[in-house]
Amino acid sequence: MKAVRVLEYGWQLVFDEVPTPTIAADEVLVKVTSTAVNHVDLVKASGVARQVLPIDLPWIPGHEFSGVVDQIGSDVAGYAPRDAVFGATSGMGSYTEYVAVKAAVIARKPSNLSFEEAASVPVASQTAWHGIFTHGHLEKGQTILIHGGAGAVGAYAVQLASHAGANVIATASGDDEAYLKSIGASLVIDYREAKFERVLREKVDVVFDLVGGDTQKRSFLVLKEGGYLVSAVQPVSQEEATKHHVSGTMMKLAPSGDVLGRIARLLEEGTVRPDVATVYPLEEVAQAWKDIAENLPGAHGLSPRAPGAARTQSHGKIVLRVASREHDVRTRAHELYLARGAQPGRELEDWLQAARELTPNRERIDSKASTTS
């Protein structure tokens, strides 16, 4: 199978032929349709954080995917070949044609999402879920402050917290204020214009830190006694936590099919929505990495963006399409076939409907224009 690999520390990405993985009794083999690019992919490949984020070279990047079940292990009962699924990888990378994963960490793809949209969900949404609920113990009626609210994780945290009945405050660029309010934030503080500890009139129950540094240190000032400071980016000072009578935790994502399934239901209901910025074919992964690097802060020495320079991408995940469009249409047609009871006689209708759903709006417009000209 084809795969993207990093042969040595740095950003030199190569396409290789590698063996298709074999699966254990509790695993499934998934034919990958799409995968997503995450900040951590670049950090690991660069080697600047190898003491805390080591990789075995050569290394296949990627931590999440959507696709179709190809094989199931002998102990797997909840899935069958051709099921459309999505999830986070528990070992091998996802910039490849096939991944072998534990059945316990995947879920069925929401039927209303494209494979590209589904691939953008697992890591960010589960990080947000575990950050605010598992570690932050957020409850209805409480107030949460989310630093980096317009990022991939932050946007899910805003939506999930709002759905849970919490009062949501986010720090972000002022350019993202309208976006964040549209997904559930009641107050957006522009970190470039004001210090959040001076803006807030009352202390908060939970701080979800996706920024770190001085932002995290100042967050202790706005937490109620007994509150929770949860960080996804750096360790929390236990000395400061004790001094302020709060709990401080640095979380690490533990993928869960149960949690992802609950998120999938929220996606199908339209309660939570994904945000995809750009989709590239896997062959253009180098450009995708360049795009995400340009939107990183100066941390880790990775970003070529000059201090104060505008981001080229406001928010949303970058996704890589691994499988062909024909494969996507075939899979969606099968989903439609099953949804109407697997009754024969309408296969062509299913195929045409799938093709309409999966044809980008730009292609539809161009097609109509050519037929009327």
C-alpha positions in Angstrom: 0.0 0.0 0.0 1.1 3.6 -0.5 2.0 5.7 2.6 3.6 9.0 3.4 6.6 8.6 5.6 9.2 10.8 7.4 12.6 9.0 7.0 14.5 11.3 9.3 13.8 14.2 11.6 12.7 17.2 9.5 10.0 18.0 7.1 11.2 15.7 4.2 8.1 13.7 3.3 8.3 10.8 0.9 5.9 8.4 -0.7 6.7 4.7 -0.1 5.2 1.3 -0.6 4.8 -0.3 2.7 3.2 -3.6 3.8 -0.5 -3.6 4.5 -1.0 -4.0 8.2 -2.3 -7.3 9.7 -5.0 -7.0 12.4 -5.3 -8.6 15.8 -8.5 -10.2 17.0 -9.8 -7.0 18.5 -8.9 -4.8 15.6 -10.4 -3.7 12.3 -8.6 -2.9 9.0 -9.9 0.3 7.5 -9.4 1.5 4.0 -8.7 5.2 4.5 -10.7 7.7 2.6 -9.5 10.9 4.2 -7.1 11.9 7.0 -6.5 15.3 8.6 -3.4 17.4 9.4 -2.7 18.3 13.0 -0.1 20.6 14.6 1.4 17.6 16.4 2.2 15.9 13.1 4.7 18.8 12.3 6.0 18.9 15.9 6.8 15.2 16.0 8.4 15.2 12.5 10.6 18.3 13.3 12.2 16.5 16.2 12.3 19.6 18.4 10.2 17.9 21.1 11.6 14.4 20.7 12.2 14.0 24.4 8.4 14.2 25.1 7.0 13.3 21.7 9.4 10.6 20.4 8.8 8.7 17.1 10.3 5.6 15.6 11.8 6.4 12.2 10.8 5.9 9.5 7.4 7.3 10.7 4.0 7.6 9.1 2.3 10.8 10.3 -1.4 11.2 11.0 -3.7 10.7 14.0 -7.2 10.5 12.6 -9.1 9.2 9.6 -12.4 8.3 8.0 -12.9 5.3 5.8 -14.5 2.0 5.2 -14.0 -1.3 7.1 -12.1 -3.8 5.0 -11.6 -6.6 7.5 -12.6 -7.3 11.1 -10.8 -9.3 13.7 -12.3 -12.6 15.1 -13.4 -10.8 18.3 -15.0 -7.8 16.7 -18.8 -7.9 16.8 -19.9 -4.4 16.2 -18.7 -3.8 12.7 -18.7 -5.5 9.3 -16.9 -4.9 6.0 -18.1 -1.9 4.1 -19.2 0.0 7.2 -18.3 3.7 7.0 -16.3 4.7 10.1 -14.1 7.3 11.6 -11.7 7.5 14.5 -8.3 8.4 15.9 -5.4 6.1 15.4 -4.0 4.2 18.5 -0.7 3.3 17.0 0.2 3.6 13.3 -0.2 6.8 11.3 -3.1 7.6 9.0 -1.3 9.1 6.0 -1.8 5.8 4.3 -4.2 3.6 2.4 -5.0 1.3 5.3 -4.9 1.5 9.0 -5.3 -1.2 11.6 -7.1 0.1 14.8 -8.8 -1.2 17.8 -12.5 -1.5 17.3 -13.0 0.2 20.6 -11.7 3.5 19.4 -13.8 4.0 16.3 -17.4 4.9 15.6 -19.7 4.9 12.6 -19.4 7.9 10.4 -22.2 10.4 10.8 -24.4 9.9 7.7 -24.7 13.7 7.1 -21.0 14.3 6.9 -18.7 13.8 4.0 -15.6 11.6 4.5 -13.5 14.8 4.4 -15.6 16.4 7.2 -15.6 13.2 9.2 -11.8 12.9 9.1 -11.5 16.3 10.6 -13.4 15.4 13.7 -11.9 12.7 16.0 -8.8 14.3 17.5 -10.1 17.8 18.1 -13.6 16.9 19.2 -12.4 14.2 21.7 -9.7 16.4 23.0 -12.3 19.0 23.7 -14.7 16.5 25.2 -12.2 15.0 27.6 -10.8 18.4 28.5 -14.0 20.1 29.5 -16.0 17.1 30.8 -13.6 14.3 31.9 -11.0 16.6 33.4 -12.8 19.9 33.8 -16.0 18.4 35.2 -18.0 21.1 33.5 -21.7 21.2 34.5 -24.8 23.1 33.4 -24.9 26.6 34.6 -21.2 26.9 35.2 -18.8 29.4 33.4 -15.9 28.2 31.3 -13.0 30.2 29.8 -11.5 28.7 26.7 -8.2 30.0 25.5 -7.6 29.6 21.8 -11.4 29.3 21.1 -11.1 29.6 17.3 -8.7 26.7 16.9 -9.8 23.2 16.0 -10.0 22.0 19.6 -11.3 25.3 20.9 -14.2 25.4 18.5 -15.4 22.0 19.6 -15.0 23.0 23.2 -17.1 26.1 22.6 -19.9 24.1 21.0 -19.9 21.2 23.5 -19.8 23.5 26.5 -22.6 25.6 25.1 -24.7 22.5 24.4 -24.1 21.4 28.0 -25.7 24.6 29.2 -22.5 26.4 30.3 -21.7 30.1 29.9 -18.9 30.1 27.4 -16.2 32.8 27.3 -13.4 32.5 24.7 -10.1 34.3 24.0 -9.2 34.6 20.3 -8.4 37.1 17.6 -11.0 39.8 17.2 -11.4 38.6 13.6 -12.9 35.4 15.0 -15.5 37.0 17.3 -18.5 36.6 14.9 -17.6 33.0 14.2 -17.2 32.1 17.9 -20.5 33.7 18.8 -22.2 31.9 16.0 -21.2 28.5 17.6 -22.1 29.3 21.2 -19.6 31.8 22.9 -21.4 34.5 24.9 -18.3 36.6 25.2 -15.1 36.8 23.0 -12.0 38.6 24.4 -9.5 39.7 21.8 -6.2 38.7 23.3 -4.4 41.3 21.2 -6.4 44.2 22.6 -7.1 43.3 26.2 -6.0 41.1 29.1 -8.7 38.6 29.9 -8.2 39.0 33.7 -9.0 42.7 33.4 -12.1 42.1 31.3 -13.7 39.4 33.4 -15.9 40.7 36.2 -16.5 37.4 37.9 -14.3 34.3 38.3 -14.9 31.2 36.3 -15.4 27.5 37.2 -13.2 26.0 34.5 -10.3 27.2 32.3 -9.5 25.1 29.2 -6.0 26.2 28.1 -5.0 25.6 24.5 -2.4 28.4 24.5 0.0 27.9 27.4 2.8 30.2 28.5 1.9 33.4 30.3 -1.8 32.9 29.3 -1.9 29.8 31.5 -0.1 31.5 34.4 -2.5 34.4 34.4 -5.5 32.0 34.3 -5.1 31.1 38.0 -6.2 34.7 38.7 -9.7 34.2 37.3 -10.5 30.7 38.7 -12.8 30.2 41.6 -11.6 28.2 44.5 -12.2 24.6 43.8 -12.1 25.2 40.1 -10.3 23.3 37.3 -7.5 24.4 35.0 -7.0 21.9 32.2 -4.3 22.3 29.6 -3.8 20.4 26.4 -0.5 22.0 25.6 1.8 22.1 28.6 2.1 20.9 32.3 0.2 22.9 34.9 2.2 24.2 37.9 1.0 22.3 40.9 2.6 24.9 43.1 0.3 27.6 41.6 -2.7 25.3 41.7 -2.2 24.7 45.4 -1.6 28.4 46.1 -4.9 29.3 44.4 -6.8 26.3 45.8 -7.7 24.9 42.4 -7.0 21.7 40.5 -4.5 21.8 37.6 -4.1 19.0 35.0 -2.4 18.5 31.7 -4.5 16.1 29.7 -3.5 13.6 27.1 -6.0 12.3 24.6 -7.2 8.8 25.1 -9.4 7.9 22.1 -12.7 6.3 22.9 -15.3 4.9 20.5 -18.0 5.5 23.1 -17.2 9.2 23.3 -16.8 9.5 19.6 -20.1 7.8 19.1 -21.8 10.4 21.4 -20.1 13.2 19.4 -21.3 11.5 16.1 -24.9 11.7 17.3 -24.5 15.5 18.1 -23.1 15.9 14.6 -26.0 14.1 13.0 -28.4 16.3 15.0 -26.7 19.4 13.8 -25.9 20.4 17.4 -22.2 20.4 16.7 -20.7 21.1 13.3 -17.3 20.4 11.8 -15.1 23.0 10.2 -12.9 22.1 7.2 -10.7 24.8 5.8 -9.0 23.1 2.9 -8.9 19.6 1.3 -5.8 18.4 -0.5 -5.1 15.2 -2.3 -2.6 13.1 -0.3 0.0 13.7 -3.0 0.0 17.4 -2.0 0.7 16.8 1.7 3.8 19.0 1.5 1.7 22.0 0.6 -0.8 21.1 3.4 2.1 21.1 5.9 3.3 24.4 4.6 -0.2 25.9 5.0 -0.5 24.7 8.6 3.0 25.9 9.5 2.2 29.4 8.2 -0.7 29.5 10.7 1.3 28.3 13.7 2.6 30.7 16.4 6.4 31.0 16.8 6.4 28.1 19.3 8.8 25.2 18.6 10.7 27.2 16.0 8.4 25.8 13.4 6.5 28.7 11.9 7.9 30.9 9.1 5.2 33.5 9.9 6.7 36.7 11.1 5.6 38.1 14.5 2.4 40.0 14.0 1.8 38.8 10.5 -1.7 37.8 9.6 -2.7 34.2 9.4 -3.5 32.8 6.0 -6.2 30.6 7.4 -8.7 31.8 10.0 -10.0 28.5 11.4 -10.9 25.0 10.3 -8.9 21.8 9.7 -6.8 20.9 6.7 -7.8 17.5 5.3 -6.0 15.1 3.0 -8.1 13.0 0.6 -6.5 9.5 0.3 -9.0 7.5 -1.7 -10.4 8.5 -5.1 -13.7 10.4 -5.5 -15.2 7.3 -7.2 -14.5 5.3 -4.1 -16.3 7.9 -2.0 -19.4 7.8 -4.3 -19.4 4.0 -4.3 -19.3 4.0 -0.5 -22.0 6.6 -0.1 -24.2 4.8 -2.6 -23.9 1.7 -0.4 -24.9 3.7 2.7 -28.0 4.9 0.9 -28.8 1.3 -0.2 -28.6 0.1 3.4 -30.6 3.1 4.7 -33.6 2.2 2.6 -33.6 -1.4 3.7 -31.2 -3.0 1.2 -34.0 -3.5 -1.3 -32.8 -4.1 -4.9 -33.9 -2.2 -7.9 -32.8 1.4 -7.0 -29.0 1.0 -7.2 -28.7 3.5 -10.1 -30.7 6.0 -8.1 -28.5 5.5 -5.1 -25.4 6.0 -7.2 -26.7 9.2 -8.8 -27.8 10.6 -5.4 -24.4 9.8 -3.9 -22.7 11.5 -6.9 -24.8 14.7 -6.4 -24.1 14.8 -2.6 -20.3 14.4 -3.1 -19.9 16.7 -6.0 -18.4 20.0 -4.7 -20.7 23.1 -5.3 -18.0 24.7 -7.5 -18.1 21.6 -9.8 -21.9 21.7 -9.9 -21.9 25.4 -10.9 -19.3 24.9 -13.6 -21.3 21.9 -15.0 -24.5 24.0 -15.1 -22.7 26.8 -16.8 -21.3 24.6 -19.5 -24.7 23.1 -20.3 -26.4 26.4 -20.6 -23.7 28.1 -22.7 
